Amino acid sequence: MPKIYIAADHGGYDLKEVLLSHLKGAEVVNLGTDSLESVDYPMYADKLADHLKADPTAVGILICGTGLGMSMAANRHLHIRAARCSTGLDAELARRHNNANVLCLGGRTLGTELAKHILDHFLQASFEGGRHQRRVNQFSDPAC
């Protein structure tokens, strides 16, 4: 299992705490937030992106109220391929076909058991490469 960086805003704090317990035994770095006090999610997406730039074999988990804001903020970084997932199949295919390196989840939109299920699928899948690599390369190609 790869090293995992995890971050959340106040809307994702409770789910982050559940997932940290679920990930016991894995190498996990908690980047915050550490309370329900209101914070700005782009700051946490940027923090996680900085860690993944320095540690490209790792993966990330970002959680906000819906997962949408975190995915938008994270995908501003060319080395990030963040996928907001709401099913295990979404997460598996995001890894297998899109080489997603960040899973985005909604703390207010997902139940904890479903979130754990999605996370497990994300972590168990790996990029298939092949025909998918050409497409993934286009994500960071300024000519596209």
N, C-alpha and C positions, 0 to 999 in steps of 0.2 A: 504494500500500500504506500502511495506517495505521502510525503509530508503535506499537511493540510493547514492552511491559514484560514481563520474564520473571523468575520467581523459583522456587526449589526448596528443599526440605529436603535432608538428606543422602541420602535414598532416591531423590531425583530428580536429584542433582548430576551424575552421569555423563551422563544423557540431556540435561540442560540444556546441558552443554558441547557435545554433538553438535549440538543444535539451534541454538546460537549460531553454530557454523561453517556450518550449513545456511542461516542467515539473513544471511550476509555480503552487504553492500550495502544492507540494509534499515536503517531507523532503529530500533535496539534498545537498550533500557536494561536492564542486568543488575542486578537487585536482590539477588542472592545466592541462596543461600549459596555460599561459595567454597571449600568443602572437604567431605570426607566425615565431618567431625566431627558428632556428633549435635546436632540443633537441633529446636526446636518449630515445626512447620509453620504453626500459626495466626498466628504472628508474621509470616511471609512473605506469607501470604494477606492479612493486614491491611495490610501495607506496600504491596502491589500495589493493593489497593482504594483506599488513600489517593491513590496516583498517578493512578488512573483517575478518581477524583472530581475532581481538579484538571485532568485532561486527558481529557474525555469522548469525544473522537473517537478515542482510542487503544484498543488491545485488549491483553489480557494472556494470558500462558501461565503456568500453575502446574503444578509437577510434584512429586509425592511418590511413595512406593512404589507406590501403586495409583491415585492421582488422586482417590480418594474423600474422604480427609480434607481435602485442599485445596479440593475443590468445596464441602464442607459449611461449612468455615470462611469461604470467600469469599462464599457465598450468604447469610450473615448480614447483609451490607451491601445495603441496598435498591437501590442503583444498579448492583449487580453481577448479571449473569446468566451464571453459570459452568456450563459443561457438561463433564462427564467423558465423553470420547469414546474409543471403541475401534475405530472404522472411519472411513474417509474420508466415507462417507455420513452417519454420525452428526454429524460436524463440519460438513459442508455444510448439513444440515437444521437444526442448532442455530443457525447463522447466519441462514439464509434464513427460517425459521419462528419462531424464538424470540429473534432478535436477540441471541444470545449474544455477550458482549463479553470473556469469558475462556474459554480452552480449558484443561481439566485433563487431564493425562496421567499414566500410571503408569510410573515409571521401572523398576519391577521386573516389570511385566506386559506391556510392549510391546517388541518389537524395534525397533532404531533405524530401519530402513527403513520399517516401518509407521508409526512415530511421525512421521517426516518426511512421509509420505503424508497422514496425518491433518492435520498442521499446514498443508500446502499447500492442502488442501481448505477448511480453516477460513479461511485468509487470502484465498482466491480468491472465496469466496462473500460475498454481501451480503444484508442484510435486505430481504425482499420487501414489507413493510408490508401494506397492504390489510387483509384479514380477520384477519391475524395481529396487527396493531397493537392491536386491542381486547383480545386475550388477553394480550399483553405488558404492556399498561397495568395489568392486574389484579395483576401480580406485586407492585407496590408500593402497591396500594390497600388501606389498612387496613380498609376495609369488607368486603373479600372474605375 
